[in-house]
């Protein structure tokens, strides 16, 4: 039985995502659903692309685009190259965090895929909620989080929601810290309820399918950080992407094929002068 796992992941890490969320809240701007400016990694767990495709056109592990829609169009194209939509694969797994835009696009481009909210994303929600309940007792906090994680792994989401609702109902509207606690509880309950169908971890684990995004974390370190995040390195957008695309060919063990592909071209010549640097759209901080 073939298995194709599609794992879009839009965050590099929980802390970085929370930091971006805080910045956006302070600036009063919501992240536009149709736009992204940071790299997105879409790893495939399938056989190599068909030999009919030229190595230079082989899909990279790194993909950057101007919008989520563009990325999903590319992702669907690459999935079809590997046999998506045919009898070659009987199962497709789509793992992502809780961003609505991702699930909307999943429903459009991969409607038949099994879906899963990233386990680590959910665990972050549990820790955030638990800290509002056991701020001063680390041992109680860890025990509470561990109990909820066990319930979720056993498929007992309704028990988790029932406990959270009971805590919310028992929390007074006024009082020290109660407003924030109620806010966090309400958001966690809403998030879990909305994604209940995507939190069937017990069923996915029985099938030996991934429920987390650890592959993304590892890919970011191996593909990107190891090459372009060295001491003193500064990169323009186009040059960084060019280097990363070459690195994709290298780590996919396609370098010899890529060299033969270039050798077969009628003429490959270097530019007479470097392409002008195009910087990132970063705001320059003014001195105080």
SVG drawing of the C-alpha trace seen along z (x, -y; Angstrom):
<svg xmlns="http://www.w3.org/2000/svg" viewBox="-21 -59 52 61">
<polyline fill="none" stroke="black" stroke-width="0.4" points="0.0,0.0 1.4,-3.3 1.4,-6.2 1.7,-9.9 2.0,-12.3 1.6,-16.0 2.7,-18.2 2.3,-21.9 3.7,-23.8 3.7,-27.6 5.5,-28.1 9.2,-27.3 8.6,-27.0 6.0,-27.8 8.0,-30.6 8.6,-32.3 4.9,-32.0 3.9,-33.5 6.3,-36.4 5.0,-37.1 1.4,-37.0 2.4,-39.5 3.9,-41.8 0.8,-41.7 -1.5,-42.3 0.6,-45.3 0.6,-46.7 -3.2,-46.3 -2.8,-44.3 -4.0,-40.7 -1.8,-38.5 -3.5,-38.6 -4.8,-35.1 -3.7,-35.2 -0.2,-36.4 3.0,-35.1 6.6,-36.3 8.5,-33.6 9.6,-30.3 7.3,-27.3 8.5,-23.7 6.5,-20.9 8.2,-17.6 7.1,-14.5 7.4,-11.0 7.2,-9.2 9.4,-7.7 11.6,-10.0 10.1,-11.9 9.7,-10.2 12.8,-9.7 11.0,-11.5 11.3,-14.8 14.6,-16.7 16.5,-16.9 16.6,-20.7 12.8,-20.6 12.6,-18.2 10.6,-19.6 12.7,-21.2 12.0,-20.6 12.1,-24.4 9.3,-26.5 8.6,-30.1 5.7,-31.9 3.7,-35.1 0.6,-33.5 -0.7,-30.4 -2.8,-29.7 0.3,-29.7 2.0,-27.3 -0.9,-24.9 -1.2,-25.0 2.5,-24.0 2.0,-21.4 -0.9,-19.8 1.1,-19.8 4.1,-18.1 1.8,-15.6 0.3,-14.6 3.7,-14.0 4.2,-11.4 0.9,-9.7 -1.6,-11.6 -5.1,-11.0 -4.3,-7.6 -4.4,-4.1 -0.7,-4.4 -1.6,-5.9 -4.5,-4.7 -3.9,-7.2 -2.9,-10.9 -2.2,-12.6 -2.4,-16.4 -0.8,-17.8 -0.9,-21.5 -1.4,-23.9 -4.7,-25.6 -4.6,-28.4 -8.0,-28.5 -6.5,-29.5 -4.6,-26.2 -7.7,-24.1 -9.7,-26.0 -7.1,-25.4 -6.7,-21.7 -10.4,-21.3 -10.1,-22.8 -6.9,-21.1 -6.7,-17.9 -10.4,-17.2 -9.9,-13.4 -6.9,-13.6 -6.9,-12.5 -6.4,-15.6 -4.5,-16.2 -3.8,-19.3 -0.2,-19.3 0.2,-17.5 2.7,-20.0 0.5,-22.9 -2.3,-21.4 0.1,-20.6 1.2,-24.3 -2.5,-25.2 -2.6,-22.8 0.4,-24.4 -0.9,-27.9 -4.2,-26.9 -2.6,-25.0 -0.5,-28.0 -3.6,-30.0 -4.8,-27.2 -1.6,-26.4 0.7,-29.4 2.4,-28.9 2.8,-25.1 4.9,-23.6 4.3,-20.0 0.5,-20.4 0.9,-22.1 2.9,-19.2 0.5,-16.7 -2.5,-18.4 -0.9,-18.8 0.2,-15.1 -3.3,-14.0 -4.8,-16.0 -2.2,-14.7 -3.0,-11.1 -6.7,-11.7 -6.1,-13.1 -3.8,-10.2 -6.6,-7.8 -9.3,-9.7 -10.9,-11.2 -11.3,-14.7 -14.8,-15.1 -13.5,-14.5 -10.9,-17.2 -13.5,-19.6 -15.9,-18.7 -13.2,-19.5 -12.3,-22.8 -15.9,-23.9 -16.4,-22.9 -13.4,-25.0 -14.6,-27.9 -18.1,-27.8 -16.5,-27.7 -14.3,-30.7 -15.8,-33.9 -16.1,-36.8 -14.3,-39.1 -11.2,-38.6 -7.4,-38.6 -6.4,-36.9 -9.9,-35.6 -10.5,-37.7 -7.4,-36.4 -8.1,-32.8 -11.6,-32.9 -10.3,-34.3 -7.7,-31.5 -10.1,-28.8 -12.7,-30.1 -10.2,-30.3 -8.9,-26.8 -12.4,-25.3 -13.3,-27.0 -10.1,-25.9 -10.5,-22.2 -14.2,-22.2 -13.5,-23.6 -10.7,-21.1 -12.3,-18.1 -12.4,-16.1 -8.7,-16.9 -7.7,-15.7 -8.3,-11.9 -4.8,-11.1 -5.7,-7.6 -6.9,-6.6 -3.8,-8.0 -1.4,-6.4 -3.1,-3.0 -2.2,-3.4 1.4,-4.4 0.8,-7.9 2.5,-11.1 0.6,-13.4 3.4,-16.0 5.6,-18.3 9.0,-17.3 10.0,-16.7 9.5,-20.4 11.7,-21.4 14.5,-19.1 14.1,-20.2 14.5,-23.8 17.7,-23.1 19.2,-20.7 18.1,-22.5 18.2,-26.2 20.0,-26.9 23.0,-24.7 23.7,-26.6 22.6,-30.2 22.4,-30.9 26.1,-30.9 28.0,-33.5 28.1,-36.8 26.1,-35.7 23.8,-38.2 21.6,-37.3 19.5,-39.0 16.2,-37.3 17.0,-36.0 20.5,-34.8 19.3,-33.0 16.6,-31.2 19.1,-30.3 21.5,-28.8 18.7,-26.9 17.4,-25.4 20.9,-24.1 21.0,-22.7 17.7,-20.9 19.3,-19.2 22.3,-18.3 20.5,-16.8 18.0,-15.0 21.1,-13.3 20.4,-14.7 23.6,-16.6 25.1,-14.3 21.7,-14.2 21.6,-18.0 25.1,-18.3 24.2,-15.9 21.0,-17.9 23.1,-21.2 25.7,-19.5 23.0,-18.5 21.7,-22.0 22.9,-23.8 24.6,-26.6 25.0,-27.4 26.9,-30.7 27.4,-32.8 26.1,-36.3 28.6,-39.0 27.9,-40.6 26.0,-39.6 22.3,-40.2 21.6,-43.2 20.7,-42.3 17.0,-42.5 16.7,-42.9 13.9,-41.7 11.0,-44.0 12.3,-44.8 11.7,-48.1 14.9,-49.9 14.9,-50.7 15.7,-54.3 18.1,-55.1 16.5,-56.4"/>
</svg>
